[in-house]
Amino acid sequence: MIEEILKLDSDLFLYFNNLGSPYFDNFWMFLSKTEANVIFYLIVLIAYIYSIKNYKRTKILLLLIITLTILITISDQTSNLFKDTIQRLRPCYNEQITDSLRLVKESCGGRYGFFSAHASNSFSLAIFFGLLLRSSNRFLILMFTIYALLISYSRIYLGVHYPIDILAGAIFGSIYALVLYKIYLYFFNFLHKS
């Protein structure tokens, strides 16, 4: 059963990876860079902070920065823990498919890829900020999720992650976001009452 799932995962990877074209490589390589997330969510963070119009802005900003730091640390480091424990080779290190894949980057990254830190981090930020801003615009969570999907897909496009790596990263990142959002909300409400 597991072998069949992994075979399907490999087939899906090769299908999506080979849809790539040199004309779009730079776009997907940019989306795969950390800066793509940092720039996007820094703008969102600034807009959110600017919308807070009271004397507790500094405390809320500090709370938000602490929460985001914890969120990204947990998301990123859990991914590394899984990679070191499960040790599933990235597609670009899998000798059974290396001749069939389209590796866009010169460097493939670490040997192991389950699960994708890019997907986990992207989805954790997308869901967290989507929940945070849902009262001002309920469609933001959809927009952020689409952005996280694009970043996640870039990892398949570049040849460094299987779809299951992406799916697991998205699930873990979303769960972390929900938990940390609830914790943030608790302390946010506490600050407003005090």
C-alpha positions in Angstrom: 0.0 0.0 0.0 2.7 2.5 1.0 4.8 1.6 -2.1 1.8 2.3 -4.3 1.2 5.7 -2.6 4.9 6.5 -3.1 4.8 5.4 -6.7 1.7 7.6 -7.3 3.5 10.5 -5.6 6.5 10.0 -7.8 4.4 9.9 -10.9 2.5 13.0 -9.9 5.8 14.8 -9.2 7.2 13.9 -12.6 4.0 15.0 -14.3 3.9 18.4 -12.6 7.6 18.9 -12.7 7.8 18.3 -16.4 5.1 20.9 -17.1 7.8 23.5 -16.5 9.3 25.8 -19.1 12.5 27.8 -19.1 10.4 30.9 -19.7 8.9 30.7 -16.3 11.9 29.4 -14.3 12.8 32.8 -12.9 9.3 33.4 -11.6 9.2 30.0 -9.8 12.7 30.4 -8.5 11.8 33.8 -7.0 8.7 32.4 -5.3 10.8 29.7 -3.8 13.2 32.2 -2.2 12.6 33.1 1.5 12.5 36.7 0.5 9.2 36.1 -1.4 7.5 35.2 1.9 9.3 37.9 3.9 8.4 40.8 1.6 4.8 39.7 1.2 4.0 39.2 4.9 6.1 42.2 6.0 3.7 44.3 3.9 0.8 42.6 5.5 2.3 43.0 9.0 2.8 46.7 8.5 -0.7 47.2 7.2 -2.1 45.3 10.2 0.0 47.3 12.7 -1.0 50.5 11.0 -4.7 49.6 11.5 -4.3 49.3 15.3 -5.2 52.7 16.5 -4.7 52.7 20.2 -2.1 53.2 22.9 -1.5 49.5 23.1 0.0 49.2 19.6 3.5 48.6 20.9 2.4 45.8 23.2 0.4 44.2 20.4 3.3 44.5 18.0 5.6 42.8 20.5 3.0 40.0 21.1 2.6 39.6 17.3 6.4 39.4 16.7 6.9 36.9 19.5 4.0 34.8 18.2 5.3 34.9 14.6 8.8 34.0 15.7 7.5 31.0 17.6 5.2 30.0 14.7 8.0 30.0 12.1 10.5 28.4 14.5 8.2 25.5 15.2 7.1 25.1 11.6 10.7 25.2 10.3 12.3 23.0 12.9 9.6 20.4 12.9 10.2 20.0 9.2 13.9 19.4 9.9 13.1 16.9 12.6 10.9 14.9 10.2 13.5 15.1 7.4 16.2 13.7 9.7 13.9 11.0 11.2 12.1 9.8 8.0 15.0 10.3 5.6 13.0 10.2 2.4 15.3 11.3 -0.4 14.3 14.4 -2.4 13.4 13.7 -6.0 16.6 15.2 -7.2 18.6 12.6 -5.2 16.4 9.7 -6.2 18.4 7.8 -8.8 15.3 6.0 -10.1 13.9 9.3 -11.4 16.7 11.7 -11.8 16.9 11.2 -15.6 13.2 12.0 -15.9 12.9 15.1 -13.7 13.5 18.7 -14.6 15.9 20.2 -12.0 15.8 24.0 -12.4 18.2 24.9 -9.6 21.9 23.9 -9.6 21.6 23.0 -5.9 19.0 20.5 -4.7 19.2 21.3 -1.0 19.6 18.7 1.7 19.3 15.0 0.9 15.9 14.5 2.6 12.7 16.3 1.8 9.8 15.0 3.9 8.2 17.3 4.7 8.6 20.7 3.0 9.6 23.6 5.2 8.6 26.0 2.4 5.1 24.6 2.4 4.9 24.5 6.2 6.1 28.0 6.7 4.0 29.4 3.8 0.8 27.8 5.0 1.5 28.7 8.7 1.8 32.4 7.7 -1.1 32.2 5.2 -3.5 30.7 7.7 -2.3 32.8 10.7 -2.6 36.1 8.8 -5.8 35.0 7.2 -7.4 34.4 10.6 -5.9 37.6 12.0 -7.3 39.8 9.2 -10.6 37.9 8.5 -12.7 40.6 10.2 -11.4 43.2 7.8 -11.7 41.1 4.7 -12.8 37.4 4.6 -11.3 36.8 1.2 -7.7 37.5 2.5 -7.4 34.0 3.8 -8.2 32.7 0.3 -5.7 35.0 -1.3 -3.0 34.1 1.3 -3.7 30.4 0.8 -3.4 30.7 -3.0 0.0 32.5 -2.4 1.1 29.6 -0.1 0.0 27.1 -2.8 2.1 28.9 -5.4 5.1 28.9 -3.2 4.6 25.2 -2.4 4.1 24.3 -6.1 7.4 26.1 -6.8 9.2 23.3 -4.9 7.7 20.7 -7.2 8.4 22.9 -10.3 12.1 23.2 -9.3 12.4 19.5 -8.7 13.1 19.4 -5.0 9.9 18.1 -3.4 7.3 15.5 -4.0 3.6 16.4 -3.7 3.3 14.4 -0.4 6.1 16.6 1.0 4.1 19.6 0.1 0.8 18.2 1.4 2.3 17.2 4.7 4.0 20.6 5.0 0.7 22.4 4.3 -1.2 20.3 6.9 1.4 20.8 9.6 1.8 24.5 8.9 -2.0 25.0 9.0 -2.3 23.2 12.3 0.6 25.3 13.8 -1.1 28.5 12.6 -4.5 27.6 14.2 -2.9 26.8 17.5 -0.6 29.8 17.6 -3.5 32.1 16.5 -5.6 30.8 19.4 -2.7 31.6 21.8 -2.2 35.0 20.2 -5.9 35.8 20.5 -5.9 34.8 24.2 -3.1 37.2 25.0 -4.4 39.9 22.6 -7.8 39.9 24.5 -5.9 39.9 27.8 -4.0 43.1 26.7 -7.2 44.8 25.7 -8.9 44.1 29.0 -5.9 45.2 31.1 
